[in-house]
Amino acid sequence: MNKLNEEQLGAMRSVATVVFMEVGTGEIVPFLQTTDDSVREMLNDINDRKKLDAALSVIAGIIDKHLNDSEGMKA
């Protein structure tokens, strides 16, 4: 993970938010929200979108595995 100093934090702005939701089937699904036009343009580029979808799927899989492992520990 990148470490940020105070100067970098002051210059930060939110361009996108990713929320991972558990749907009715129990699957973890990522949802990306943005109000930034350049991010919206990037999402329209099919190659960039495929890369983003692949990365978010990996993260969703890790979260799903963790949740399943946690449930197994509770049983």
N, C-alpha and C positions, 0 to 999 in steps of 0.2 A: 504494500500500500504506500502511496506517496505521502510524505509528511509535508504539511503546509505551514508556512510561517504566517505571522500576523498580517504582513503586507499582502500576501496572496489572498488570505481570507477576506480582507477588505475589498479586494477587486473581484470577488466571485459574484456570479449571478446565476440564477437557476435557468437552465435552458430546456430541461426535460426531467420528468419524473417517471420512474418505473415502479409499478405496484405489482406484486405477485399475489394472485388470488387463488384460493382453492375453489374449483367449480364443483358442480353437483356430482360429477363422476369421481371426485377425489383428486383429480389432476391439478397440479399447480400450473397456472397460466400467467404469463407476464402481460401487463398492459402498460403501454408507453403513452404519456400525455405530454404535449408541448404547446407552447404559445409562440415559439420562435420560428420565424419563416424559413431560416436557413436549415434548421433541423427538419422541418416539414419537407423541404426540397430534397434533403438527403434521404428521407424515408420514401420518396417517390422514385429514387434511383434503385432499380431492382437488384443490382450487385451489392450496394450498401445495405439494402434491406435484408438480403439473404444473410450477410455477415452478422448484422444486428440480431436477426431472428435466431441464428445459430448460437450466438453468445448468450442471449437471454434464455434459450432452451437449456443450455448447460447449467446456468445458474438455477433455473427452475428445477432441474433434475437434482441438483445438490440439496436444495431446500426440501424437496419431496423426500429424498433419502433420509435427511436428518429428521424430518417429521415422522417418517415411518419407523426409524430407529428409536426415536423418543417414545413413540406409542408402544413399541415392543418392550422397552424397559419398564414401562408402567404396568404391564400385564403380569 
